[in-house]
């Protein structure tokens, strides 16, 4: 069996992949274009990828290909009709990053809620050296206890965030983007209610026809001026120009993002013009990427290959 990694760099070089060597010949490429993938998959039995588009252009010459493994939950980059017509199976992964995405949600929140950038700068600029008093809290902040937390998309990650938020004393409610998701034990509200009453609004929803552009000028305008917005779902759920304006005009207090509409960030992204880290914190799509999550992910993929080929 020949296993080809088309964009191994997206997994990281610190993860032990030696288990794959026991399955057959393994070839790793850091990154691949569609044109490169067409040549590189020519004699592959299994391909493993994250972002490479898989269709006739990229695997048209892969006569031996039997299985396509995506190192992510989303599969928008797969031409599933083409794969089905060719009898090529595909697998994706889910549930590997629930804990780390929930953790990163709170990392973003606390950075913004407690103005940690301001206080870190205050000390490192030596303003605190020989200050008049032992404390300095010019950037006021509030307790999380007693705040209302609204969650858009109460799947596995949303539920984990809800559970942790409750431990901090938050009152949690959620909005179902499909209108069909009823979760016993959680308060479901309509969208306008969630926006209007929440002190924190976090997105943990997939990108689909119900969520694309969901957060825009109108919806930001329905939020509290003191609210913090967090997007850990997908970038295009947010109209980024509208978010930039909402932050610049004080429509909402702050935003923390781990996803953008175009990744890596494009020069045209309007959020580039906001340099105030007390208002905006962007991380480069890392919420899923703890060492433990990536190890779990690649263990799941290895297990899928073993199961598909009947290897114990």
TAMOQUI-V974169 format. One record per residue. N is the residue number from 0. RES is the residue in one letter. SS is DSSP state (A for helix, B for strand, O for the rest). PHI is phi in degrees with one decimal (999 if undefined). D_LAST is the distance of its C-alpha to the last C-alpha in Angstrom with 2 decimals. Layout:
BEGIN
((N:RES:SS:PHI:D_LAST) (N:RES:SS:PHI:D_LAST))
END
This chain:
BEGIN
((0:X:O:999:14.79) (1:X:B:-114.2:17.39) (2:X:B:-112.4:17.04) (3:X:B:-118.8:20.50) (4:X:B:-89.3:21.60) (5:X:O:-87.2:25.03) (6:X:O:-145.1:26.43) (7:X:A:-61.1:24.48) (8:X:A:-62.2:27.66) (9:X:A:-72.3:27.31) (10:X:O:-93.3:24.34) (11:X:O:103.5:26.27) (12:X:O:-92.4:26.10) (13:X:O:-96.7:25.52) (14:X:O:-98.9:21.88) (15:X:O:-74.8:19.23) (16:X:O:-111.4:17.02) (17:X:A:-63.9:15.79) (18:X:A:-62.2:12.11) (19:X:A:-70.6:12.73) (20:X:A:-64.3:14.15) (21:X:O:-77.2:10.94) (22:X:O:-91.2:10.07) (23:X:O:158.1:13.52) (24:X:B:-74.0:17.18) (25:X:B:-120.6:18.14) (26:X:B:-123.6:21.73) (27:X:B:-117.4:23.33) (28:X:O:-116.5:26.69) (29:X:O:-60.0:28.61) (30:X:O:-146.0:30.09) (31:X:O:-144.4:30.61) (32:X:O:-80.8:33.38) (33:X:A:-61.8:32.91) (34:X:A:-65.0:34.67) (35:X:A:-66.0:32.48) (36:X:A:-62.4:29.31) (37:X:A:-59.5:30.51) (38:X:A:-76.1:30.59) (39:X:A:-72.9:27.50) (40:X:O:-98.5:25.23) (41:X:O:-53.7:26.79) (42:X:O:-118.2:23.89) (43:X:O:-84.7:20.98) (44:X:O:-93.2:17.95) (45:X:B:-135.2:17.10) (46:X:B:-121.2:19.77) (47:X:B:-122.1:19.73) (48:X:B:-153.7:23.12) (49:X:O:-117.0:25.34) (50:X:O:-112.0:28.86) (51:X:O:-62.7:29.03) (52:X:O:-74.3:30.40) (53:X:B:-110.1:28.21) (54:X:O:-155.1:30.43) (55:X:A:-61.2:32.03) (56:X:A:-66.0:33.71) (57:X:A:-96.5:30.59) (58:X:A:-129.3:28.12) (59:X:O:-61.5:30.65) (60:X:O:-102.9:29.84) (61:X:O:-85.0:26.03) (62:X:O:-69.1:25.74) (63:X:O:-98.7:22.04) (64:X:O:-66.9:20.96) (65:X:O:-120.7:18.38) (66:X:B:-146.2:17.37) (67:X:B:-114.7:19.58) (68:X:B:-115.1:18.42) (69:X:B:-101.8:21.35) (70:X:O:-84.5:21.32) (71:X:O:-164.6:23.80) (72:X:O:-84.9:24.71) (73:X:O:-71.4:27.52) (74:X:O:-129.6:27.00) (75:X:O:-64.9:30.64) (76:X:O:-87.4:29.90) (77:X:B:-102.5:27.93) (78:X:O:-85.4:29.96) (79:X:A:-69.1:27.99) (80:X:A:-65.5:30.39) (81:X:A:-61.6:29.92) (82:X:A:-61.4:26.12) (83:X:A:-63.8:26.41) (84:X:A:-62.7:28.97) (85:X:A:-93.1:26.74) (86:X:O:71.1:23.68) (87:X:O:-99.8:21.72) (88:X:B:-81.2:19.44) (89:X:B:-138.0:19.79) (90:X:B:-137.4:18.35) (91:X:O:-127.1:20.21) (92:X:O:-130.3:19.82) (93:X:O:-145.0:22.11) (94:X:O:84.2:22.97) (95:X:O:-76.5:21.87) (96:X:O:-117.8:25.53) (97:X:A:-55.5:27.48) (98:X:A:-66.8:28.59) (99:X:A:-73.3:29.53) (100:X:A:-69.2:31.46) (101:X:A:-61.6:33.31) (102:X:A:-59.7:34.12) (103:X:A:-68.4:35.44) (104:X:A:-56.4:37.52) (105:X:A:-75.4:39.41) (106:X:A:-61.5:39.69) (107:X:A:-61.2:41.52) (108:X:A:-60.9:43.61) (109:X:A:-67.1:44.86) (110:X:A:-57.7:45.74) (111:X:A:-81.0:47.96) (112:X:A:-61.4:49.17) (113:X:O:-101.7:50.48) (114:X:O:51.6:51.60) (115:X:A:-64.0:49.65) (116:X:A:-61.5:50.44) (117:X:A:-62.2:54.15) (118:X:A:-72.0:54.07) (119:X:A:-64.2:51.96) (120:X:A:-63.6:54.46) (121:X:A:-60.7:57.36) (122:X:A:-74.5:56.36) (123:X:A:-70.0:55.26) (124:X:O:-81.8:58.49) (125:X:O:69.6:60.26) (126:X:O:-67.4:62.18) (127:X:O:-82.1:61.12) (128:X:O:-68.0:62.67) (129:X:O:55.7:65.91) (130:X:O:-65.0:65.72) (131:X:O:-69.2:68.41) (132:X:O:-128.6:66.20) (133:X:O:-71.9:62.97) (134:X:O:-128.5:61.21) (135:X:O:-148.2:60.93) (136:X:O:-139.0:59.63) (137:X:O:-62.7:61.40) (138:X:O:-89.3:58.27) (139:X:O:-69.1:58.11) (140:X:O:-142.2:54.83) (141:X:O:-126.6:53.91) (142:X:O:-70.7:51.65) (143:X:O:-76.2:48.51) (144:X:O:-56.5:49.34) (145:X:O:89.8:51.12) (146:X:O:-78.8:50.15) (147:X:B:-96.1:48.86) (148:X:B:-116.5:45.46) (149:X:B:-104.4:44.70) (150:X:B:-112.6:41.17) (151:X:B:-99.7:40.64) (152:X:O:97.8:37.28) (153:X:O:-99.6:35.89) (154:X:O:-86.5:32.17) (155:X:A:-60.8:29.63) (156:X:A:-69.5:31.23) (157:X:A:-58.4:34.73) (158:X:A:-66.3:34.20) (159:X:A:-66.1:33.00) (160:X:A:-61.0:36.09) (161:X:A:-60.7:38.23) (162:X:A:-61.3:37.05) (163:X:A:-69.1:37.81) (164:X:A:-60.3:41.09) (165:X:A:-64.5:42.16) (166:X:A:-63.6:41.62) (167:X:O:-83.7:44.09) (168:X:O:91.2:46.52) (169:X:O:-80.0:46.22) (170:X:B:-94.8:47.06) (171:X:B:-105.8:44.19) (172:X:B:-134.9:44.46) (173:X:B:-142.1:42.41) (174:X:B:-119.1:43.00) (175:X:O:-88.1:40.70) (176:X:O:-69.8:40.80) (177:X:O:-89.4:39.79) (178:X:O:80.1:42.18) (179:X:O:-117.9:39.57) (180:X:O:-91.7:37.68) (181:X:O:-107.1:39.04) (182:X:O:-117.1:37.61) (183:X:O:-56.7:39.09) (184:X:O:93.8:40.42) (185:X:O:-123.5:41.19) (186:X:B:-82.0:44.52) (187:X:B:-94.8:44.36) (188:X:O:-131.3:47.36) (189:X:O:-76.2:48.59) (190:X:A:-61.9:48.25) (191:X:A:-63.1:51.85) (192:X:A:-64.0:51.82) (193:X:A:-59.5:48.73) (194:X:A:-64.2:50.28) (195:X:A:-74.0:53.66) (196:X:A:-102.0:52.77) (197:X:O:-86.9:49.87) (198:X:O:-86.8:50.38) (199:X:B:-128.3:46.86) (200:X:B:-122.0:45.09) (201:X:B:-122.7:41.45) (202:X:B:-105.1:39.44) (203:X:O:-135.3:35.74) (204:X:O:-103.2:35.74) (205:X:O:-76.0:34.06) (206:X:O:-90.0:36.28) (207:X:O:-152.1:37.54) (208:X:O:-66.2:40.91) (209:X:O:-85.6:41.75) (210:X:O:-115.4:41.20) (211:X:O:-62.2:42.24) (212:X:O:70.3:45.48) (213:X:O:-60.6:45.52) (214:X:B:-97.6:46.92) (215:X:O:-140.2:50.16) (216:X:A:-54.7:53.82) (217:X:A:-65.7:54.56) (218:X:A:-73.5:51.69) (219:X:A:-62.0:52.19) (220:X:A:-67.2:55.81) (221:X:O:-89.7:54.95) (222:X:O:-86.0:53.31) (223:X:O:-65.6:55.19) (224:X:O:-66.1:56.78) (225:X:O:-94.1:55.17) (226:X:O:-76.7:51.64) (227:X:B:-109.9:48.59) (228:X:B:-109.0:46.19) (229:X:B:-128.4:42.51) (230:X:B:-119.8:40.16) (231:X:O:-117.5:36.43) (232:X:O:-94.8:35.63) (233:X:O:-134.7:36.42) (234:X:A:-56.2:39.42) (235:X:A:-67.6:41.17) (236:X:A:-65.7:41.59) (237:X:B:-107.1:44.49) (238:X:O:-83.4:47.55) (239:X:A:-67.0:47.87) (240:X:A:-63.1:51.57) (241:X:A:-67.5:52.32) (242:X:A:-67.1:50.42) (243:X:A:-57.6:52.27) (244:X:A:-65.2:55.56) (245:X:A:-62.5:54.68) (246:X:A:-73.1:54.06) (247:X:A:-65.8:57.14) (248:X:O:-94.5:59.38) (249:X:O:73.1:58.16) (250:X:O:-65.7:56.93) (251:X:O:-127.7:53.93) (252:X:O:-79.5:53.67) (253:X:B:-163.3:50.46) (254:X:B:-143.2:47.09) (255:X:B:-124.1:43.71) (256:X:B:-127.1:41.29) (257:X:O:-114.7:37.82) (258:X:O:-133.9:37.71) (259:X:O:-131.0:40.30) (260:X:O:-65.4:41.11) (261:X:O:-126.8:40.51) (262:X:O:-128.8:38.08) (263:X:O:-59.4:38.90) (264:X:O:-58.6:42.29) (265:X:O:-87.7:44.91) (266:X:O:-63.6:48.43) (267:X:O:-83.2:49.76) (268:X:O:-65.0:48.10) (269:X:A:-65.9:51.07) (270:X:A:-71.6:49.39) (271:X:A:-61.9:50.01) (272:X:A:-80.0:53.61) (273:X:O:-96.7:52.92) (274:X:O:-104.1:52.93) (275:X:O:-80.4:53.59) (276:X:O:-73.7:50.45) (277:X:O:-79.0:51.98) (278:X:O:-103.5:51.73) (279:X:B:-138.9:48.61) (280:X:B:-126.6:45.35) (281:X:B:-121.9:42.73) (282:X:O:-111.0:39.40) (283:X:O:-84.3:37.45) (284:X:O:52.4:34.53) (285:X:O:-111.7:32.88) (286:X:O:-58.0:32.37) (287:X:O:-85.5:28.63) (288:X:O:-104.9:28.06) (289:X:O:-59.9:27.91) (290:X:A:-56.6:25.55) (291:X:A:-63.4:23.58) (292:X:A:-65.7:23.37) (293:X:A:-69.8:22.24) (294:X:A:-64.6:19.51) (295:X:A:-62.1:18.39) (296:X:A:-58.2:18.70) (297:X:A:-72.6:16.62) (298:X:A:-66.0:13.82) (299:X:A:-66.5:13.98) (300:X:A:-63.0:14.09) (301:X:A:-58.9:11.04) (302:X:A:-63.0:9.18) (303:X:A:-65.0:11.11) (304:X:A:-65.6:10.23) (305:X:A:-60.0:6.44) (306:X:A:-64.8:7.69) (307:X:A:-62.7:10.50) (308:X:A:-97.2:9.11) (309:X:O:68.7:6.48) (310:X:O:-99.9:3.81) (311:X:O:-87.6:0.00))
END
